C-alpha cells in the first residue's frame, strides 16, 4: 500500500517541524508531551503489567514487564525504545510493547534507560546491558531460559540492542541468541557527507529528518571520541563475528534505511546468520501505529517467523 496524499502531507508537515525546531532546546517539552499523550491512552487489559528496577552502577533502571494473563509464553523480548536517545520512555512505549507482547504471545521487558543530554553516552547502553545481564544470568528479574530471550529495539533502541550484543560478546558474560533491529541507527554521521544515499533522499520529507538525527547525535555523545566507538555506532565495529542470529527490518522512506541494511551485510560477511527485510512504502517509526496497519501486521509476522526458526 503506497503512502497516500494525506499521509504524505502529514509526514511533510512533521518533517518541516523537525527541520525548523531545535531539539537541543525543545527536548524537555517534547518529553512532557509524550508523557501526557501516554497517560491519556488506555493501558491494554490483555496483559498484566508490573514495574521493577535493575541496578546499573549507582542508578536504578526502571523496567516494565508485560506478562500474559493466559497461556504459557514461549519467548521473552527485551525491548529498548526509540527516541534518538533523547526522548521516548517506557510510558510512551507501553501501548506498543503491550501489542508486541500480544502479537508474539510472549513476555516483553521494556527498559527505561537514562536519556541524553542529562546522561550522555555510555549511560544508555550501560543501563541496557545491566538489564540484559540480569535477565541472561538469572539474578532476580525473571527466571527465564536464556535461549528464549531476544534483544529488540527500534531506531535508537535498535542501536542499543546492537550495542548490547557487541558488549556481551566483548565482556564474555553472556551472548544473546537473537536480536531484532527495527529501522536501527548504526552509523555516527548523518550529514551530507554520509555514504548512505537514504540520508539525502529520505532526510527531508518523511517524518524523521537527517538534521534531527544529527542534532540528537550531538546531544547523545559525551566527547568527540564517542563518534568512533562501536558501542555508539555499531557499524564502526572492526570485528562483527560471534553476533546473535539477526533480523533487521528497515523502512523504505526512512533516512536510516541504508545504514541498517549495510549493518546486516557486514554481519553476514562476518559469518553471522542474518535476515534483512525492507518494508516497502513505510516510513520511520511506523511501529507506533495501531496493530491493524498493514506494515505493523507484516512486521509482527516477520518477528514471529524469526522467533520460531
N, C-alpha and C positions, 0 to 999 in steps of 0.2 A: 504494500500500500504506500504510494508516494505521498510526500508531505503536501497537503492541500494548501490553497492560497491563504486561508485563515490562519493555519498553523505557521506557515512561513512568515506571515506578517507579525504574528506574535513573537516568533523567535527573533526576528529582526529588531523588534521593539526592545526585547530584553537585552539583546546584544548591544544595541545603541546605549542602553543604560549602563551596561558593563564597560563600554568604551569610554563613557563620559563621567562615571562615578569612580572616585579614587578609593579602592578597597582599603588602602592604608589608613584612610580616615573614616570609612563607613562600616568597618567590620563589626564594631560593637553594636551598632544599630541593626545590622543585618542579623546578628545573633539573636537580638531581642525579638525581631520579627519572626524568625524561625521558631523560637521558643513559644511565642504567643500562638502561632499557627498550629504547632504541635499540641498545645493544650486545648485548642478548640476542636481538634479532631477526636472522635471517639476511639477508645482503645479496643481493638478487635477482641471478641469474647472467646474465640475458639481455643486460645492458648492461655495457660497460667503464666503470668509474668511476675518475676521477682528480681530484686536487685541485690547485688553483692559487691564487695570490694576486694581488690588484689593489690598487694604491696609491690611498688616499684621504687626501690630505694626508700626515700623518706616520704613518698607520695602514695596515697591510696587511690588506685584506679577504679572508678565505678564501672561495673558491668551490669548489663541487663540480660536476663536469661528468659527465653521463651520455651516453655515446656508444653508438650501436647496434653490436652485434657483426656484424650482417649488413645488407646493403642500403645504400641512399643516403638519408640523412634529408632530408626536404623542408622542415622547419621547425626553428627554434630558439626555445625558450621560455625567457625569462629570468625565473626564479621567485624571488619574495620570500615567505618563510614567515610564517605567523601566530604567535600567541602574545602578542598585546597589547603588542608592542614590549618585553616584559619577559622572556618565556620563548620557547621554540622555538629551533631551530638546524638546521644542515644535517644533523646527526646524527639528530635526531628526525624530520626530514622525508625522510630518504634513501629509505625504502621507498615513500613516496607519490610522490616525484619519479621513482623508477625505474618505478613503474606508469604515471605520466603520460607518461614517455618512450615506454614500450611502447605505450600506447593511442594516441598521436599519431604514432608512427613518426618521432620527431624527437629532436633534441638538447635536453636540459634543462640549464640552468646555474642552480644553486641558490646563493643569496647568504647568507653568514653575517654579516649586518650587526651592528654593535655594539648591545648591549641597554641599556635603561634599568633601574634608575636610575643605574648607574655611568656611562653615556653617554647623556645626555638629548638631546632634540630640539635641533638638527637632525642629530645624528650618524647616525641610521639612514637618513634619506633621502639624505644626502650620500654615504654608503657605497654605497647602491643606485644612485645617479646615477653614481658613479665607475665601477662595473662596467658599467652601460649605456653610458656614454661610450666605454669601451674596446671594447666589442662593436660599437657602431654606427660608430665611427671606424676600426675595424680595426687598432688599435695592436699588440696582441700576443696576445690570448687565443685567438680563433678567427677564421679567415678566412672569414666568413660574409657573404653579401649582406645588407645592412641591410633590404631589402624582405622578407626571410624571417624577421625577428626579431619576436617578440611579447612584450611585458611582461605578466606574470601574477602574481597573488598572491591569497592567501586571508586574510580577516579583516584583521588589521593589515597583512599583506602586500598585500592589495588596496588599502588606504590608501596604502601606499608606492608601488605601481605607478601609482596615480592621481597621486601627488605627483611622481614621476619624469617623467611625461608633461607635467605643468604646468611643472616646472623646465626640461625640454628645450625646450619652446616659448619660455619666457621668456629662456633663455640663448642660444638660437639656434644651438646646436652640432649638433643632430640632432633628429629627431622620430620616435618610434616609429610605425610604420604601424598597429599594432593593440595593444589592451590588453584583458585579460580580468580582471575583478574578481569574485571569488567571495566572497559574503556580506561585502562590504567595510565597514569603518568609515570613514565620510566626514564625520561631524559631531564637534563638540567637547563637546556637552552631552548626557549620558545620564542625567540626573537626572529627577525627576518633572516638571520644568519643560520637558522636551523636547517639541517639537511633534509628535514621532512616536509614534503610538499603540503600535507594536510594542515600544517601550521598556517600556511598562506591561503590555501583555497577555502578552508573552513574556519579561519580565525577571526572573522568579522561579522558574519550574518547569522550564526547558528547558536544562539544561547550563550555558550561559553566562548569567550574571545581569547586570542593569544595574549593580548595585553593583560587580561585579568590573571591568566596563568603566570605570566612573568611577574606581575605585582605580588602574587601570592608566594612565589618562589623567594622573592626578596624579603617578605615577612617571615618566611619559614627558616631560611638559612641563618646560622649563628655567626658564620665567618665565611670568607671567600673560599677557603679550602673545602668547605662542605660541598661546593658545586662539583667537586671531583671525587666525592665519596660514594661508593656503590650503594651504601645504605640510604643515601639521599636520592640518588638516581641509579637504579639497578642496571640500566643499560650500560653503565660505565664499568661494570664488573669485568675484570680481566679473566676470571675463571667462573664459568656458569655450570660447571659439572656438578653432579650429585644434587640436582634440584628435584622438587616433587613433580609427579605427573601433573601436567598443567593444562587448564582450559583458559584461553584468552578470548574474550568477546569484545570487539570494537564496534563503533558506530560510524556509519558511512559519512555523516556530516559533523563529525567531531574533530577538533583540531589535534587531539591526542591519538587519532586513529593510526597513523603511520608508525609512531614510536612504539605503540603497543604491539603492532604486528611485527615490527623489527625485533622486539624483545623475544617474541615467540620464535622467530627464525634463529636467533642466536642461542636460545635454549635448545632448540632442535639440533643445531650444529654442534653443541657441546655434549650431545648424546642423551638428552632427556626425551621423554615421551610428551609430546605437545600437540594440542589441537587449537587452531586459530579460526575463529568464525567472525566474519564481518556482517553485522546486522544492517541489511540494506534499508535505505530510506529512514534510518534512525539518527537521532541527534544525542549529544551528550546528556547524561542524567535521565534518560528515558525510563530507567527503572524506578523512578519516583512516581511514575504514572500508575493508575489503578491496574490491577492484575488482568482485567479483561482486554487491555490494549494488546494488539497483535504482537508487538515487539517484546512486550513483557512476557506474554504467554510462550513465545518462541524461546526466550531466554530460560524460562523455567524448564522447558523441555530439554534444552541443551544441558542444563545443570543436572537434571535427573538422569539423563543418559550417561553423562560423565561419571556421576556418583555410582551408578550401577555397573560400570565396566569391571 
